[in-house]
Amino acid sequence: MSNLNKALLIGRLTKDPEMRYTPSGTAVTNFSIATNRWSTGPDGERKEFTDYHNIVAYPIGKRNLAETVAQYTRKGALVFIEGRIQTRSWEGQDGQKRRVTEIIANDVQFLEPRGAGAGAGVAAGRSAAPAASDDVPAGDEVPRDVDPDDIPF
């Protein structure tokens, strides 16, 4: 029997993504999203609950997923994440064992049209924008404040 480890999430970024580089120069972008669900609470009333998910994006092959997410999303942006669930553990500086569960993104799609909502980030003007993993020039070639019509996807 085979195994399957796949996560599919649609949610909004809870803060701006944070990009850093590993000692070997690989870009890594961390961000979190909030997803909402409805359930019956202990009092029998239907209530909305929010779950928070830590997401990690790396470059995948020739796709600059980590850099694209960092450049084109902001707090509040609606995104679709496809990836796998990973749990890491380590010993902290205080000697305590720590654990974190993350979604390692294989694909990120921007779901909002251009200019939708404050802090929505830059997205293509279709209901389901192309993946952030499409080729986009990296580094100083792409200015931080870009005209949405100049984005190559």
Secondary structure by P-SEA (a helix, b strand, c coil): cbbbbbbbbbbbbcccbbbbbcccbbbbbbbbbbbbbbbbcccccbbbbbbbbbbbbccccccaaaaaaaccccccccbbbbbbbbbbbbbccccbbbbbbbbbccbbbbccccccccccccccccccccccccccccccccccccccccccc
